[in-house]
Amino acid sequence: MAKIVILFSLSGLLVACSHIHNNEAKETPYAHYEDDDMVGTVSKIDKDNNLLEVDISEWEKRDRSGPDAATDEGYSYEAVYSEQTEFRKEDGVSVSINDLNLGQKIIVNPPRGDKEFNGETEEIVLLEMSDEEKYSELLSHRGDKLDVVVIYNRTIPDELDESLLEDLDSSPVGSWIKYEKNYVVDYKDEFEIENFPVLLVFNDEKMVYKTYDAADLKKFFRDHAEE
């Protein structure tokens, strides 16, 4: 049986259901989502149990406006699939569960709350994604402010925990992301990462700095503050 779970963003950690929006927004930012097409991004693929965990936070907030749409809670949906579930692209080309990656934007049918829903997913549609959507968890969402992203492989070294940000100017936001080879974008290839952990700095459009040394990162922010 599929179910929905309410999740909350964790301080200092970037989680799949975390979103940042302007608290003064007066329009309904997610009004483009339709009730009949439950759109979300894949946050977990459990092939052993035929289960997909999907972040449907934006779709769930489609009728909210203003501060109600800017709240931090996220919504995670567990979609059960079977051999009868159809996997396809937007153009109708058939694919399989093996073509699905973490972070992929999908439509799950039938949607949560559908009166005909019997607990098993009938259709998974893989959607085309813009670069902004693919790199959303990396890019800064605070105008001219910078974001620091720590990508690690197994564990986070003590010197790269939340205390890393305390010595940096400009009050950057920090995100800690575990490297996943089967993510919709392979960060290791995309940013030519030679080893982990790596420290990346992003503005709202692109990566502006890369280093493997915390001292170099601090120097970068000192120089940036003086500009």
C-alpha positions in Angstrom: 0.0 0.0 0.0 1.4 3.4 -1.0 1.6 6.0 1.7 2.6 9.6 2.2 5.0 10.8 4.8 5.6 14.4 6.0 9.3 15.2 6.4 11.0 18.3 7.7 14.3 19.8 6.5 17.2 19.3 8.8 19.4 22.2 9.8 22.7 22.2 7.9 21.8 19.2 5.8 20.4 19.2 2.3 17.5 16.7 2.1 15.6 15.7 -1.0 12.4 17.4 0.3 14.0 20.7 1.3 12.9 23.8 -0.7 13.6 27.6 -0.2 11.1 30.2 -1.3 10.4 33.8 -0.7 8.2 34.0 2.4 6.6 37.2 1.0 5.4 35.5 -2.2 1.7 36.4 -2.8 1.0 34.2 -5.8 0.6 30.4 -5.8 4.0 29.2 -6.9 3.0 25.7 -7.7 -0.3 26.4 -9.4 1.1 24.9 -12.7 0.8 21.4 -11.1 -2.4 19.5 -12.0 -4.4 17.3 -9.7 -4.4 14.4 -12.1 -0.6 14.3 -12.6 1.3 13.7 -9.4 4.8 15.1 -10.2 7.8 14.5 -7.9 11.4 13.6 -7.9 12.8 10.1 -7.0 14.6 10.1 -3.7 15.0 6.3 -3.2 14.8 3.3 -5.4 14.2 0.0 -3.6 14.2 -2.8 -6.2 14.1 -5.5 -3.6 10.7 -4.3 -2.3 9.4 -2.8 -5.6 9.2 0.6 -4.0 10.0 4.1 -5.1 10.2 7.0 -2.6 9.2 10.2 -4.4 9.4 13.8 -3.1 6.1 15.3 -4.0 6.5 18.5 -1.9 5.7 21.0 -4.7 2.8 19.0 -6.0 1.3 18.7 -2.6 1.5 22.5 -2.1 -0.1 23.2 -5.5 -3.1 25.0 -4.0 -1.2 27.0 -1.4 -0.3 30.6 -1.8 1.9 33.1 0.0 3.6 32.0 3.3 1.6 28.7 3.2 3.5 27.7 0.1 6.9 28.7 1.5 6.8 26.4 4.6 9.7 24.0 5.0 8.0 20.7 5.4 8.3 18.2 2.6 6.1 15.4 1.5 7.5 12.0 0.6 5.3 9.4 -1.2 6.0 5.7 -1.4 4.9 4.3 -4.7 4.6 0.5 -5.0 5.2 -0.9 -8.5 4.9 -4.3 -10.1 5.4 -6.1 -13.4 2.1 -4.5 -14.5 3.4 -1.0 -13.9 4.2 0.8 -17.2 7.5 2.8 -17.3 7.8 5.2 -20.2 9.2 8.6 -21.3 7.0 11.6 -22.2 7.2 10.7 -25.9 5.8 7.2 -25.2 9.0 5.3 -25.5 9.0 2.3 -23.1 11.7 2.1 -20.4 12.2 0.1 -17.3 13.0 0.6 -13.6 16.6 0.2 -14.6 16.4 3.5 -16.5 15.3 5.4 -13.5 17.9 7.5 -11.5 17.8 9.3 -8.2 16.7 12.9 -8.7 14.7 12.0 -11.8 11.5 14.0 -12.2 8.5 11.7 -12.8 4.7 11.5 -12.9 3.2 8.9 -10.8 -0.3 7.7 -11.8 -2.8 7.4 -10.4 -2.1 10.3 -8.0 -2.5 10.1 -4.3 -6.1 10.5 -3.3 -7.5 9.3 -6.6 -10.8 7.5 -5.8 -9.9 4.6 -8.2 -6.5 4.1 -6.5 -6.0 0.6 -5.2 -2.5 1.0 -3.8 -0.5 -0.1 -6.8 1.1 2.3 -9.3 -0.1 1.9 -12.8 2.3 4.2 -14.6 5.6 6.0 -14.1 6.4 8.7 -16.7 10.0 10.0 -16.9 10.0 13.7 -17.5 12.5 15.9 -19.3 14.4 18.1 -16.9 15.9 21.6 -17.3 19.4 22.3 -16.1 17.9 24.4 -13.3 16.0 21.3 -12.1 18.9 19.0 -12.4 21.2 21.2 -10.4 18.6 22.7 -8.0 20.2 21.2 -4.9 23.5 22.8 -5.7 22.6 26.3 -6.9 22.1 29.3 -4.6 18.5 30.4 -4.2 19.4 33.6 -2.4 20.2 36.0 -5.1 23.9 37.2 -4.9 24.7 34.9 -1.9 26.9 31.9 -2.4 26.3 28.3 -1.4 29.0 25.9 -0.2 28.4 22.2 -1.1 30.4 19.4 0.5 30.1 16.2 -1.6 31.4 13.2 0.3 31.7 9.5 -0.5 31.2 7.6 2.8 31.4 9.8 5.8 31.8 13.6 6.6 35.2 14.4 8.1 34.9 16.3 11.4 36.7 19.3 9.9 34.1 19.6 7.2 31.0 19.5 9.4 28.7 22.6 10.1 31.6 24.3 11.9 33.2 24.8 8.5 30.8 27.7 7.8 31.5 29.5 11.0 34.8 30.9 9.7 33.5 32.0 6.4 32.4 35.5 5.5 29.2 36.3 3.6 27.2 33.9 5.7 27.0 31.1 3.1 24.5 28.3 3.3 26.1 24.8 3.5 24.8 21.6 1.9 26.2 18.1 2.6 25.5 15.6 -0.2 26.6 12.0 -0.3 27.8 11.1 -3.8 25.5 8.8 -5.7 26.7 7.4 -9.0 23.2 6.7 -10.2 21.9 10.3 -9.6 20.3 12.0 -12.6 23.6 14.0 -12.9 26.9 12.2 -12.2 28.6 15.0 -10.2 31.9 13.3 -10.3 32.1 13.5 -14.1 30.3 16.8 -14.4 32.6 18.7 -12.1 35.7 16.6 -12.8 36.0 15.5 -9.1 39.3 13.6 -8.5 38.6 12.5 -5.0 36.2 12.9 -2.1 35.3 14.9 -0.1 35.3 17.9 -2.4 34.2 21.5 -1.6 32.2 23.3 -4.3 30.9 26.9 -4.3 27.9 27.9 -6.4 26.1 31.1 -7.2 22.6 31.1 -8.6 23.8 30.0 -12.1 26.9 27.9 -11.9 29.9 26.6 -9.9 32.4 29.3 -9.2 35.0 27.5 -7.1 36.3 24.0 -6.3 38.8 22.8 -3.8 39.7 19.8 -1.6 41.1 22.0 1.2 39.2 23.9 3.8 41.9 26.5 4.1 41.7 27.2 0.4 37.9 27.6 0.8 38.4 30.2 3.6 40.8 32.1 1.5 38.4 32.2 -1.4 35.7 33.7 0.9 38.1 36.3 2.3 39.1 37.4 -1.2 35.4 37.4 -2.3 34.5 39.6 0.7 37.2 42.1 -0.3 36.0 42.5 -3.9 
